[in-house]
Amino acid sequence: MYRRNPPGNPPLDPSGALIRSVALRMSRRLADRPQLVGALSSVVDMVENDETELAMDDIGLLIQFFQFPVLRSEYQDLVHAAQQLDSLDSLTDTGVERLVVDG
């Protein structure tokens, strides 16, 4: 299910690559929840359309809304991306850290 950056698009910025990677990993892990997978696919599309900051906000809101467990490695990648974007509030305001599990 790995998706490359669409032909003709510039390379992804590092924060966008992290967000897309996390969204794809979550999609594979939570494949039994089609509504959630569809929402995560929208996050991937945002990143691929150079809307990385919007994707960061959206993934935080999705985690808050669906209340699914977030693996520590996924969370660490999201924090790193949020720091690069100066957008930690996308995670802290939504309480994502409460849903982090070891795995």
C-alpha positions, 0 to 999 in steps of 0.5 A, a space after each residue: 500500500 506504499 504510495 509514491 509521490 505522484 509524478 510531476 509533484 515536487 518531492 515532499 517536505 520532511 514533515 509531509 513525508 512523516 505525516 504521510 508515513 504515519 497516516 499510511 501505517 495507521 491505515 494498514 493497522 486499522 484496516 478493519 475500520 473503513 470510515 477511519 481508513 477513508 479519513 486517513 486517506 484524505 490526510 495522505 491526499 492533503 500532503 500530496 497536494 502540498 497542504 502539509 499544515 492542514 494535514 497535520 491539523 486534520 490527523 490530530 482531529 481524526 485521532 481525537 474524533 475516532 479515539 483510536 490507539 496511537 502507537 508510540 512510534 507514530 506519535 513520536 513521528 507526528 510530534 517531530 513533524 509538528 515541531 518542524 511545522 511549529 504546530 504542536 498545538 495540532 496534537 496538544 489541543 486534541 489530547 492525542 498523547 492520552 491515546 498513545 500506547 506502546 507497541 
